[in-house]
Amino acid sequence: MIEPMISARAEAGLTQGALAGRMGTTQSAIARLEGGRVSPSEETLRKYAKAVGKRLRVEMV
């Protein structure tokens, strides 16, 4: 899950700090999220996706 997030941020041309500003959080929170040190809520993942210009899709197969 982490690699697609980082790739989406890079594709959007955003730094962690810029992404944090769009999400209303801090750069250190983004670093923890992308470092896998926290288990994000679905809402956090949706905010992340929106901030990088994507949609979140959750599926179980």
CHARMM-style PDB file with segment names, atoms N, HN, CA, C and O in Angstrom:
ATOM      1  N   MET     1       0.819  -1.201   0.000  1.00  0.00      PROA
ATOM      2  CA  MET     1       0.000   0.000   0.000  1.00  0.00      PROA
ATOM      3  C   MET     1       0.859   1.261   0.000  1.00  0.00      PROA
ATOM      4  O   MET     1       0.445   2.275  -0.561  1.00  0.00      PROA
ATOM      5  N   ILE     2       2.015   1.230   0.598  1.00  0.00      PROA
ATOM      6  HN  ILE     2       2.352   0.406   1.054  1.00  0.00      PROA
ATOM      7  CA  ILE     2       2.838   2.427   0.735  1.00  0.00      PROA
ATOM      8  C   ILE     2       3.443   2.851  -0.598  1.00  0.00      PROA
ATOM      9  O   ILE     2       3.447   4.037  -0.928  1.00  0.00      PROA
ATOM     10  N   GLU     3       3.948   1.900  -1.359  1.00  0.00      PROA
ATOM     11  HN  GLU     3       3.944   0.936  -1.091  1.00  0.00      PROA
ATOM     12  CA  GLU     3       4.608   2.243  -2.629  1.00  0.00      PROA
ATOM     13  C   GLU     3       3.681   2.986  -3.591  1.00  0.00      PROA
ATOM     14  O   GLU     3       4.104   3.984  -4.175  1.00  0.00      PROA
ATOM     15  N   PRO     4       2.431   2.543  -3.782  1.00  0.00      PROA
ATOM     16  CA  PRO     4       1.543   3.316  -4.660  1.00  0.00      PROA
ATOM     17  C   PRO     4       1.274   4.729  -4.145  1.00  0.00      PROA
ATOM     18  O   PRO     4       1.082   5.652  -4.936  1.00  0.00      PROA
ATOM     19  N   MET     5       1.260   4.897  -2.848  1.00  0.00      PROA
ATOM     20  HN  MET     5       1.416   4.147  -2.206  1.00  0.00      PROA
ATOM     21  CA  MET     5       1.039   6.224  -2.280  1.00  0.00      PROA
ATOM     22  C   MET     5       2.202   7.145  -2.623  1.00  0.00      PROA
ATOM     23  O   MET     5       2.000   8.270  -3.081  1.00  0.00      PROA
ATOM     24  N   ILE     6       3.409   6.666  -2.400  1.00  0.00      PROA
ATOM     25  HN  ILE     6       3.573   5.752  -2.028  1.00  0.00      PROA
ATOM     26  CA  ILE     6       4.595   7.473  -2.672  1.00  0.00      PROA
ATOM     27  C   ILE     6       4.685   7.778  -4.164  1.00  0.00      PROA
ATOM     28  O   ILE     6       5.032   8.893  -4.554  1.00  0.00      PROA
ATOM     29  N   SER     7       4.373   6.788  -4.995  1.00  0.00      PROA
ATOM     30  HN  SER     7       4.091   5.882  -4.678  1.00  0.00      PROA
ATOM     31  CA  SER     7       4.394   6.995  -6.448  1.00  0.00      PROA
ATOM     32  C   SER     7       3.379   8.052  -6.862  1.00  0.00      PROA
ATOM     33  O   SER     7       3.680   8.908  -7.694  1.00  0.00      PROA
ATOM     34  N   ALA     8       2.184   7.999  -6.291  1.00  0.00      PROA
ATOM     35  HN  ALA     8       1.940   7.303  -5.616  1.00  0.00      PROA
ATOM     36  CA  ALA     8       1.150   8.978  -6.622  1.00  0.00      PROA
ATOM     37  C   ALA     8       1.583  10.382  -6.202  1.00  0.00      PROA
ATOM     38  O   ALA     8       1.333  11.350  -6.920  1.00  0.00      PROA
ATOM     39  N   ARG     9       2.222  10.492  -5.059  1.00  0.00      PROA
ATOM     40  HN  ARG     9       2.425   9.706  -4.475  1.00  0.00      PROA
ATOM     41  CA  ARG     9       2.710  11.803  -4.606  1.00  0.00      PROA
ATOM     42  C   ARG     9       3.779  12.323  -5.558  1.00  0.00      PROA
ATOM     43  O   ARG     9       3.780  13.501  -5.916  1.00  0.00      PROA
ATOM     44  N   ALA    10       4.685  11.443  -5.967  1.00  0.00      PROA
ATOM     45  HN  ALA    10       4.684  10.486  -5.677  1.00  0.00      PROA
ATOM     46  CA  ALA    10       5.746  11.845  -6.893  1.00  0.00      PROA
ATOM     47  C   ALA    10       5.160  12.253  -8.248  1.00  0.00      PROA
ATOM     48  O   ALA    10       5.583  13.250  -8.833  1.00  0.00      PROA
ATOM     49  N   GLU    11       4.193  11.488  -8.741  1.00  0.00      PROA
ATOM     50  HN  GLU    11       3.849  10.679  -8.265  1.00  0.00      PROA
ATOM     51  CA  GLU    11       3.540  11.819 -10.011  1.00  0.00      PROA
ATOM     52  C   GLU    11       2.864  13.183  -9.943  1.00  0.00      PROA
ATOM     53  O   GLU    11       2.825  13.916 -10.931  1.00  0.00      PROA
ATOM     54  N   ALA    12       2.335  13.515  -8.775  1.00  0.00      PROA
ATOM     55  HN  ALA    12       2.367  12.920  -7.973  1.00  0.00      PROA
ATOM     56  CA  ALA    12       1.681  14.808  -8.584  1.00  0.00      PROA
ATOM     57  C   ALA    12       2.690  15.935  -8.407  1.00  0.00      PROA
ATOM     58  O   ALA    12       2.320  17.109  -8.385  1.00  0.00      PROA
ATOM     59  N   GLY    13       3.977  15.573  -8.282  1.00  0.00      PROA
ATOM     60  HN  GLY    13       4.277  14.619  -8.301  1.00  0.00      PROA
ATOM     61  CA  GLY    13       5.020  16.577  -8.121  1.00  0.00      PROA
ATOM     62  C   GLY    13       5.005  17.255  -6.769  1.00  0.00      PROA
ATOM     63  O   GLY    13       5.373  18.424  -6.643  1.00  0.00      PROA
ATOM     64  N   LEU    14       4.576  16.512  -5.754  1.00  0.00      PROA
ATOM     65  HN  LEU    14       4.278  15.563  -5.856  1.00  0.00      PROA
ATOM     66  CA  LEU    14       4.446  17.086  -4.411  1.00  0.00      PROA
ATOM     67  C   LEU    14       5.529  16.573  -3.476  1.00  0.00      PROA
ATOM     68  O   LEU    14       5.898  15.399  -3.513  1.00  0.00      PROA
ATOM     69  N   THR    15       6.028  17.463  -2.646  1.00  0.00      PROA
ATOM     70  HN  THR    15       5.728  18.417  -2.617  1.00  0.00      PROA
ATOM     71  CA  THR    15       6.880  17.046  -1.542  1.00  0.00      PROA
ATOM     72  C   THR    15       5.981  16.600  -0.397  1.00  0.00      PROA
ATOM     73  O   THR    15       4.770  16.822  -0.424  1.00  0.00      PROA
ATOM     74  N   GLN    16       6.571  15.980   0.595  1.00  0.00      PROA
ATOM     75  HN  GLN    16       7.555  15.800   0.618  1.00  0.00      PROA
ATOM     76  CA  GLN    16       5.785  15.616   1.771  1.00  0.00      PROA
ATOM     77  C   GLN    16       5.199  16.859   2.419  1.00  0.00      PROA
ATOM     78  O   GLN    16       4.060  16.842   2.885  1.00  0.00      PROA
ATOM     79  N   GLY    17       5.960  17.921   2.451  1.00  0.00      PROA
ATOM     80  HN  GLY    17       6.886  17.935   2.073  1.00  0.00      PROA
ATOM     81  CA  GLY    17       5.476  19.164   3.053  1.00  0.00      PROA
ATOM     82  C   GLY    17       4.296  19.760   2.298  1.00  0.00      PROA
ATOM     83  O   GLY    17       3.325  20.212   2.906  1.00  0.00      PROA
ATOM     84  N   ALA    18       4.382  19.760   0.965  1.00  0.00      PROA
ATOM     85  HN  ALA    18       5.171  19.394   0.471  1.00  0.00      PROA
ATOM     86  CA  ALA    18       3.292  20.296   0.150  1.00  0.00      PROA
ATOM     87  C   ALA    18       2.033  19.441   0.297  1.00  0.00      PROA
ATOM     88  O   ALA    18       0.922  19.963   0.388  1.00  0.00      PROA
ATOM     89  N   LEU    19       2.223  18.129   0.319  1.00  0.00      PROA
ATOM     90  HN  LEU    19       3.126  17.705   0.245  1.00  0.00      PROA
ATOM     91  CA  LEU    19       1.098  17.221   0.514  1.00  0.00      PROA
ATOM     92  C   LEU    19       0.457  17.455   1.880  1.00  0.00      PROA
ATOM     93  O   LEU    19      -0.766  17.493   2.009  1.00  0.00      PROA
ATOM     94  N   ALA    20       1.297  17.608   2.887  1.00  0.00      PROA
ATOM     95  HN  ALA    20       2.291  17.577   2.783  1.00  0.00      PROA
ATOM     96  CA  ALA    20       0.790  17.860   4.239  1.00  0.00      PROA
ATOM     97  C   ALA    20      -0.067  19.121   4.270  1.00  0.00      PROA
ATOM     98  O   ALA    20      -1.115  19.146   4.914  1.00  0.00      PROA
ATOM     99  N   GLY    21       0.377  20.166   3.575  1.00  0.00      PROA
ATOM    100  HN  GLY    21       1.229  20.145   3.051  1.00  0.00      PROA
ATOM    101  CA  GLY    21      -0.396  21.405   3.516  1.00  0.00      PROA
ATOM    102  C   GLY    21      -1.767  21.185   2.889  1.00  0.00      PROA
ATOM    103  O   GLY    21      -2.765  21.729   3.361  1.00  0.00      PROA
ATOM    104  N   ARG    22      -1.816  20.395   1.835  1.00  0.00      PROA
ATOM    105  HN  ARG    22      -1.005  19.952   1.451  1.00  0.00      PROA
ATOM    106  CA  ARG    22      -3.098  20.106   1.181  1.00  0.00      PROA
ATOM    107  C   ARG    22      -4.019  19.291   2.075  1.00  0.00      PROA
ATOM    108  O   ARG    22      -5.242  19.420   2.005  1.00  0.00      PROA
ATOM    109  N   MET    23      -3.423  18.450   2.916  1.00  0.00      PROA
ATOM    110  HN  MET    23      -2.430  18.345   2.973  1.00  0.00      PROA
ATOM    111  CA  MET    23      -4.220  17.580   3.782  1.00  0.00      PROA
ATOM    112  C   MET    23      -4.533  18.206   5.133  1.00  0.00      PROA
ATOM    113  O   MET    23      -5.338  17.670   5.896  1.00  0.00      PROA
ATOM    114  N   GLY    24      -3.903  19.334   5.432  1.00  0.00      PROA
ATOM    115  HN  GLY    24      -3.249  19.769   4.813  1.00  0.00      PROA
ATOM    116  CA  GLY    24      -4.122  19.974   6.725  1.00  0.00      PROA
ATOM    117  C   GLY    24      -3.435  19.251   7.864  1.00  0.00      PROA
ATOM    118  O   GLY    24      -3.962  19.176   8.973  1.00  0.00      PROA
ATOM    119  N   THR    25      -2.242  18.713   7.581  1.00  0.00      PROA
ATOM    120  HN  THR    25      -1.814  18.774   6.679  1.00  0.00      PROA
ATOM    121  CA  THR    25      -1.480  17.998   8.598  1.00  0.00      PROA
ATOM    122  C   THR    25      -0.026  18.442   8.524  1.00  0.00      PROA
ATOM    123  O   THR    25       0.277  19.461   7.903  1.00  0.00      PROA
ATOM    124  N   THR    26       0.863  17.705   9.139  1.00  0.00      PROA
ATOM    125  HN  THR    26       0.617  16.878   9.643  1.00  0.00      PROA
ATOM    126  CA  THR    26       2.276  18.079   9.158  1.00  0.00      PROA
ATOM    127  C   THR    26       3.108  17.153   8.281  1.00  0.00      PROA
ATOM    128  O   THR    26       2.694  16.038   7.967  1.00  0.00      PROA
ATOM    129  N   GLN    27       4.277  17.628   7.895  1.00  0.00      PROA
ATOM    130  HN  GLN    27       4.614  18.534   8.150  1.00  0.00      PROA
ATOM    131  CA  GLN    27       5.195  16.811   7.089  1.00  0.00      PROA
ATOM    132  C   GLN    27       5.596  15.564   7.854  1.00  0.00      PROA
ATOM    133  O   GLN    27       5.744  14.496   7.259  1.00  0.00      PROA
ATOM    134  N   SER    28       5.775  15.680   9.162  1.00  0.00      PROA
ATOM    135  HN  SER    28       5.655  16.547   9.645  1.00  0.00      PROA
ATOM    136  CA  SER    28       6.176  14.510   9.945  1.00  0.00      PROA
ATOM    137  C   SER    28       5.078  13.447   9.965  1.00  0.00      PROA
ATOM    138  O   SER    28       5.374  12.253  10.010  1.00  0.00      PROA
ATOM    139  N   ALA    29       3.813  13.871   9.933  1.00  0.00      PROA
ATOM    140  HN  ALA    29       3.572  14.841   9.897  1.00  0.00      PROA
ATOM    141  CA  ALA    29       2.707  12.910   9.875  1.00  0.00      PROA
ATOM    142  C   ALA    29       2.728  12.163   8.542  1.00  0.00      PROA
ATOM    143  O   ALA    29       2.477  10.958   8.500  1.00  0.00      PROA
ATOM    144  N   ILE    30       3.027  12.871   7.457  1.00  0.00      PROA
ATOM    145  HN  ILE    30       3.231  13.850   7.491  1.00  0.00      PROA
ATOM    146  CA  ILE    30       3.125  12.227   6.140  1.00  0.00      PROA
ATOM    147  C   ILE    30       4.299  11.264   6.132  1.00  0.00      PROA
ATOM    148  O   ILE    30       4.191  10.168   5.582  1.00  0.00      PROA
ATOM    149  N   ALA    31       5.411  11.650   6.727  1.00  0.00      PROA
ATOM    150  HN  ALA    31       5.498  12.541   7.173  1.00  0.00      PROA
ATOM    151  CA  ALA    31       6.583  10.769   6.789  1.00  0.00      PROA
ATOM    152  C   ALA    31       6.262   9.487   7.553  1.00  0.00      PROA
ATOM    153  O   ALA    31       6.672   8.402   7.140  1.00  0.00      PROA
ATOM    154  N   ARG    32       5.534   9.604   8.661  1.00  0.00      PROA
ATOM    155  HN  ARG    32       5.201  10.485   8.996  1.00  0.00      PROA
ATOM    156  CA  ARG    32       5.145   8.409   9.418  1.00  0.00      PROA
ATOM    157  C   ARG    32       4.218   7.518   8.597  1.00  0.00      PROA
ATOM    158  O   ARG    32       4.350   6.294   8.598  1.00  0.00      PROA
ATOM    159  N   LEU    33       3.284   8.149   7.902  1.00  0.00      PROA
ATOM    160  HN  LEU    33       3.177   9.143   7.902  1.00  0.00      PROA
ATOM    161  CA  LEU    33       2.341   7.414   7.062  1.00  0.00      PROA
ATOM    162  C   LEU    33       3.076   6.668   5.949  1.00  0.00      PROA
ATOM    163  O   LEU    33       2.866   5.471   5.750  1.00  0.00      PROA
ATOM    164  N   GLU    34       3.930   7.377   5.235  1.00  0.00      PROA
ATOM    165  HN  GLU    34       4.101   8.349   5.397  1.00  0.00      PROA
ATOM    166  CA  GLU    34       4.659   6.773   4.123  1.00  0.00      PROA
ATOM    167  C   GLU    34       5.746   5.814   4.588  1.00  0.00      PROA
ATOM    168  O   GLU    34       6.200   4.963   3.824  1.00  0.00      PROA
ATOM    169  N   GLY    35       6.154   5.953   5.821  1.00  0.00      PROA
ATOM    170  HN  GLY    35       5.785   6.645   6.442  1.00  0.00      PROA
ATOM    171  CA  GLY    35       7.162   5.047   6.378  1.00  0.00      PROA
ATOM    172  C   GLY    35       6.565   3.772   6.943  1.00  0.00      PROA
ATOM    173  O   GLY    35       7.289   2.872   7.369  1.00  0.00      PROA
ATOM    174  N   GLY    36       5.234   3.697   6.946  1.00  0.00      PROA
ATOM    175  HN  GLY    36       4.645   4.428   6.600  1.00  0.00      PROA
ATOM    176  CA  GLY    36       4.571   2.504   7.450  1.00  0.00      PROA
ATOM    177  C   GLY    36       4.539   2.406   8.964  1.00  0.00      PROA
ATOM    178  O   GLY    36       4.306   1.331   9.516  1.00  0.00      PROA
ATOM    179  N   ARG    37       4.772   3.522   9.636  1.00  0.00      PROA
ATOM    180  HN  ARG    37       4.961   4.395   9.188  1.00  0.00      PROA
ATOM    181  CA  ARG    37       4.816   3.502  11.099  1.00  0.00      PROA
ATOM    182  C   ARG    37       3.458   3.726  11.749  1.00  0.00      PROA
ATOM    183  O   ARG    37       3.324   3.653  12.971  1.00  0.00      PROA
ATOM    184  N   VAL    38       2.450   3.998  10.921  1.00  0.00      PROA
ATOM    185  HN  VAL    38       2.559   4.057   9.929  1.00  0.00      PROA
ATOM    186  CA  VAL    38       1.087   4.168  11.434  1.00  0.00      PROA
ATOM    187  C   VAL    38       0.131   3.365  10.570  1.00  0.00      PROA
ATOM    188  O   VAL    38       0.427   3.050   9.417  1.00  0.00      PROA
ATOM    189  N   SER    39      -0.993   3.048  11.130  1.00  0.00      PROA
ATOM    190  HN  SER    39      -1.233   3.304  12.066  1.00  0.00      PROA
ATOM    191  CA  SER    39      -2.046   2.356  10.395  1.00  0.00      PROA
ATOM    192  C   SER    39      -3.128   3.392  10.107  1.00  0.00      PROA
ATOM    193  O   SER    39      -3.911   3.730  10.995  1.00  0.00      PROA
ATOM    194  N   PRO    40      -3.180   3.899   8.879  1.00  0.00      PROA
ATOM    195  CA  PRO    40      -4.094   5.002   8.592  1.00  0.00      PROA
ATOM    196  C   PRO    40      -5.552   4.559   8.514  1.00  0.00      PROA
ATOM    197  O   PRO    40      -5.861   3.418   8.168  1.00  0.00      PROA
ATOM    198  N   SER    41      -6.418   5.478   8.839  1.00  0.00      PROA
ATOM    199  HN  SER    41      -6.166   6.405   9.119  1.00  0.00      PROA
ATOM    200  CA  SER    41      -7.855   5.229   8.691  1.00  0.00      PROA
ATOM    201  C   SER    41      -8.222   5.358   7.212  1.00  0.00      PROA
ATOM    202  O   SER    41      -7.453   5.887   6.409  1.00  0.00      PROA
ATOM    203  N   GLU    42      -9.397   4.870   6.878  1.00  0.00      PROA
ATOM    204  HN  GLU    42     -10.021   4.441   7.531  1.00  0.00      PROA
ATOM    205  CA  GLU    42      -9.874   5.013   5.502  1.00  0.00      PROA
ATOM    206  C   GLU    42     -10.021   6.489   5.153  1.00  0.00      PROA
ATOM    207  O   GLU    42      -9.732   6.888   4.025  1.00  0.00      PROA
ATOM    208  N   GLU    43     -10.458   7.286   6.085  1.00  0.00      PROA
ATOM    209  HN  GLU    43     -10.694   6.962   7.001  1.00  0.00      PROA
ATOM    210  CA  GLU    43     -10.608   8.721   5.851  1.00  0.00      PROA
ATOM    211  C   GLU    43      -9.264   9.374   5.526  1.00  0.00      PROA
ATOM    212  O   GLU    43      -9.186  10.215   4.631  1.00  0.00      PROA
ATOM    213  N   THR    44      -8.218   8.997   6.240  1.00  0.00      PROA
ATOM    214  HN  THR    44      -8.282   8.313   6.968  1.00  0.00      PROA
ATOM    215  CA  THR    44      -6.886   9.536   5.964  1.00  0.00      PROA
ATOM    216  C   THR    44      -6.437   9.137   4.558  1.00  0.00      PROA
ATOM    217  O   THR    44      -5.876   9.954   3.828  1.00  0.00      PROA
ATOM    218  N   LEU    45      -6.679   7.895   4.183  1.00  0.00      PROA
ATOM    219  HN  LEU    45      -7.135   7.231   4.776  1.00  0.00      PROA
ATOM    220  CA  LEU    45      -6.312   7.441   2.843  1.00  0.00      PROA
ATOM    221  C   LEU    45      -7.098   8.198   1.773  1.00  0.00      PROA
ATOM    222  O   LEU    45      -6.559   8.521   0.715  1.00  0.00      PROA
ATOM    223  N   ARG    46      -8.362   8.476   2.048  1.00  0.00      PROA
ATOM    224  HN  ARG    46      -8.800   8.213   2.907  1.00  0.00      PROA
ATOM    225  CA  ARG    46      -9.169   9.251   1.095  1.00  0.00      PROA
ATOM    226  C   ARG    46      -8.621  10.674   0.951  1.00  0.00      PROA
ATOM    227  O   ARG    46      -8.540  11.199  -0.160  1.00  0.00      PROA
ATOM    228  N   LYS    47      -8.247  11.291   2.064  1.00  0.00      PROA
ATOM    229  HN  LYS    47      -8.313  10.864   2.966  1.00  0.00      PROA
ATOM    230  CA  LYS    47      -7.670  12.639   2.015  1.00  0.00      PROA
ATOM    231  C   LYS    47      -6.363  12.637   1.235  1.00  0.00      PROA
ATOM    232  O   LYS    47      -6.109  13.535   0.433  1.00  0.00      PROA
ATOM    233  N   TYR    48      -5.539  11.628   1.473  1.00  0.00      PROA
ATOM    234  HN  TYR    48      -5.745  10.899   2.125  1.00  0.00      PROA
ATOM    235  CA  TYR    48      -4.262  11.499   0.770  1.00  0.00      PROA
ATOM    236  C   TYR    48      -4.527  11.388  -0.728  1.00  0.00      PROA
ATOM    237  O   TYR    48      -3.918  12.101  -1.526  1.00  0.00      PROA
ATOM    238  N   ALA    49      -5.437  10.490  -1.106  1.00  0.00      PROA
ATOM    239  HN  ALA    49      -5.932   9.911  -0.457  1.00  0.00      PROA
ATOM    240  CA  ALA    49      -5.751  10.280  -2.522  1.00  0.00      PROA
ATOM    241  C   ALA    49      -6.246  11.580  -3.161  1.00  0.00      PROA
ATOM    242  O   ALA    49      -5.795  11.947  -4.246  1.00  0.00      PROA
ATOM    243  N   LYS    50      -7.154  12.266  -2.506  1.00  0.00      PROA
ATOM    244  HN  LYS    50      -7.520  11.968  -1.624  1.00  0.00      PROA
ATOM    245  CA  LYS    50      -7.689  13.514  -3.044  1.00  0.00      PROA
ATOM    246  C   LYS    50      -6.582  14.552  -3.205  1.00  0.00      PROA
ATOM    247  O   LYS    50      -6.547  15.274  -4.202  1.00  0.00      PROA
ATOM    248  N   ALA    51      -5.688  14.630  -2.240  1.00  0.00      PROA
ATOM    249  HN  ALA    51      -5.716  14.044  -1.430  1.00  0.00      PROA
ATOM    250  CA  ALA    51      -4.608  15.612  -2.263  1.00  0.00      PROA
ATOM    251  C   ALA    51      -3.640  15.383  -3.418  1.00  0.00      PROA
ATOM    252  O   ALA    51      -3.018  16.329  -3.900  1.00  0.00      PROA
ATOM    253  N   VAL    52      -3.506  14.131  -3.868  1.00  0.00      PROA
ATOM    254  HN  VAL    52      -4.011  13.362  -3.477  1.00  0.00      PROA
ATOM    255  CA  VAL    52      -2.605  13.834  -4.989  1.00  0.00      PROA
ATOM    256  C   VAL    52      -3.366  13.686  -6.305  1.00  0.00      PROA
ATOM    257  O   VAL    52      -2.789  13.294  -7.320  1.00  0.00      PROA
ATOM    258  N   GLY    53      -4.667  14.000  -6.286  1.00  0.00      PROA
ATOM    259  HN  GLY    53      -5.136  14.318  -5.462  1.00  0.00      PROA
ATOM    260  CA  GLY    53      -5.461  13.963  -7.507  1.00  0.00      PROA
ATOM    261  C   GLY    53      -5.928  12.581  -7.922  1.00  0.00      PROA
ATOM    262  O   GLY    53      -6.143  12.320  -9.105  1.00  0.00      PROA
ATOM    263  N   LYS    54      -6.082  11.707  -6.958  1.00  0.00      PROA
ATOM    264  HN  LYS    54      -5.908  11.920  -5.996  1.00  0.00      PROA
ATOM    265  CA  LYS    54      -6.526  10.336  -7.227  1.00  0.00      PROA
ATOM    266  C   LYS    54      -7.793  10.048  -6.444  1.00  0.00      PROA
ATOM    267  O   LYS    54      -8.256  10.870  -5.653  1.00  0.00      PROA
ATOM    268  N   ARG    55      -8.351   8.856  -6.678  1.00  0.00      PROA
ATOM    269  HN  ARG    55      -7.975   8.187  -7.320  1.00  0.00      PROA
ATOM    270  CA  ARG    55      -9.481   8.358  -5.902  1.00  0.00      PROA
ATOM    271  C   ARG    55      -9.021   7.112  -5.150  1.00  0.00      PROA
ATOM    272  O   ARG    55      -8.136   6.394  -5.615  1.00  0.00      PROA
ATOM    273  N   LEU    56      -9.607   6.863  -4.018  1.00  0.00      PROA
ATOM    274  HN  LEU    56     -10.327   7.446  -3.640  1.00  0.00      PROA
ATOM    275  CA  LEU    56      -9.295   5.663  -3.253  1.00  0.00      PROA
ATOM    276  C   LEU    56     -10.305   4.591  -3.618  1.00  0.00      PROA
ATOM    277  O   LEU    56     -11.511   4.840  -3.630  1.00  0.00      PROA
ATOM    278  N   ARG    57      -9.812   3.400  -3.914  1.00  0.00      PROA
ATOM    279  HN  ARG    57      -8.832   3.198  -3.904  1.00  0.00      PROA
ATOM    280  CA  ARG    57     -10.680   2.252  -4.168  1.00  0.00      PROA
ATOM    281  C   ARG    57     -10.206   1.122  -3.278  1.00  0.00      PROA
ATOM    282  O   ARG    57      -9.048   0.709  -3.335  1.00  0.00      PROA
ATOM    283  N   VAL    58     -11.112   0.632  -2.458  1.00  0.00      PROA
ATOM    284  HN  VAL    58     -12.053   0.968  -2.411  1.00  0.00      PROA
ATOM    285  CA  VAL    58     -10.811  -0.472  -1.552  1.00  0.00      PROA
ATOM    286  C   VAL    58     -11.580  -1.674  -2.045  1.00  0.00      PROA
ATOM    287  O   VAL    58     -12.794  -1.601  -2.234  1.00  0.00      PROA
ATOM    288  N   GLU    59     -10.894  -2.776  -2.256  1.00  0.00      PROA
ATOM    289  HN  GLU    59      -9.907  -2.835  -2.103  1.00  0.00      PROA
ATOM    290  CA  GLU    59     -11.604  -3.979  -2.672  1.00  0.00      PROA
ATOM    291  C   GLU    59     -10.993  -5.211  -2.051  1.00  0.00      PROA
ATOM    292  O   GLU    59      -9.796  -5.265  -1.768  1.00  0.00      PROA
ATOM    293  N   MET    60     -11.830  -6.182  -1.849  1.00  0.00      PROA
ATOM    294  HN  MET    60     -12.802  -6.138  -2.079  1.00  0.00      PROA
ATOM    295  CA  MET    60     -11.397  -7.456  -1.321  1.00  0.00      PROA
ATOM    296  C   MET    60     -11.695  -8.498  -2.397  1.00  0.00      PROA
ATOM    297  O   MET    60     -12.822  -8.600  -2.881  1.00  0.00      PROA
ATOM    298  N   VAL    61     -10.688  -9.257  -2.757  1.00  0.00      PROA
ATOM    299  HN  VAL    61      -9.772  -9.174  -2.364  1.00  0.00      PROA
ATOM    300  CA  VAL    61     -10.883 -10.273  -3.796  1.00  0.00      PROA
ATOM    301  C   VAL    61     -10.513 -11.647  -3.292  1.00  0.00      PROA
ATOM    302  OT1 VAL    61     -10.615 -12.625  -4.034  1.00  0.00      PROA
TER     303      VAL     61
END
